[in-house]
Amino acid sequence: SSTLSLCLLPHLPARAMAGDGSDALTLVVAPSECEAGKLRRAVESRLERGEVSKAQQHLEGALQSVQSAGDKRAEAVVQELFGQLHLLCERIPEALEACRASIALFQTCGELEDAGRVSQTLAEAAATQDLPCCDSVRKELTDLREAVAREDHILAEAFVLMALCIISFPLEKYEDCLDYARESAELFEAQSGRQAEEAQALTLLAEVRLALGAGPSFARRAAEKAMRLLQAKTTSSNRADLLLRASLAALRARV
């Protein structure tokens, strides 16, 4: 198969598309109060409750506010969340546009780790499209990797490597997929307090190996290491989803 279901929106649970709620918006989106962390939590909370249309309304209001205020950092967060929302709703062109805008804004603000994180959503969206789109995004991500590497930003590079793994699979660049996932895991391992990200990269590595039918014993070891990392002192918000993915990969590798 030329497609692979890999870590789609690992930061948002699958129940995000369950339905739509009816309670009113409560977060004020005036520029002075549109602090990035608060905005991210509020929108992701709505998506987790299945309130997709309300999340979109919230983001539309927030985008207008932060653009009027000239707050590039907050605008980058809004565009990132728009990218996630559009991908969940299978509005792929809009997801690609939002992710590209977010990455560019984060780079302008010097927030390279955030730009690297958003690159995964960009890759996930592009991987659903035709090969020319995949190839174009792969080149964009290669350029992004080179840019963050020039700044010696290890965490940003590790995130972009996971994105490159995702986008390389539909292009049938399988050895590159394995190399990208392996290198990403190694970079995260070298950083303190990044067990959840290392576990995500290891799970990705295991999933690629299983999809290719290559080295099930290696896949099992990678998945089991990911499980150990997640069962330790990991406090990631998507810990349960990652642990489920790693557990399923380990189980498949044993069959």
Salt bridges, closest charged atoms under 4 A:
GLU51 OE1 - ARG46 NH1 2.43
GLU51 OE2 - ARG49 NE 3.06
GLU80 OE1 - ARG40 NH1 2.87
GLU80 OE1 - ARG117 NH2 2.86
GLU111 OE2 - ARG73 NE 3.67
GLU113 OE2 - ARG194 NH2 2.76
ASP114 OD2 - ARG73 NH2 3.05
ASP114 OD1 - ARG117 NH1 2.52
ASP135 OD2 - LYS139 NZ 3.39
GLU140 OE2 - ARG100 NH2 2.68
GLU157 OE2 - ARG145 NE 3.02
ASP176 OD2 - ARG138 NH2 2.84
ASP179 OD1 - ARG182 NH1 2.91
GLU183 OE2 - ARG145 NH2 2.94
GLU189 OE2 - LYS225 NZ 3.26
GLU197 OE2 - ARG194 NH1 3.05
GLU198 OE2 - LYS225 NZ 3.39
GLU207 OE1 - ARG245 NH2 2.73
GLU224 OE1 - ARG220 NH1 3.26
GLU224 OE2 - ARG254 NH2 3.00
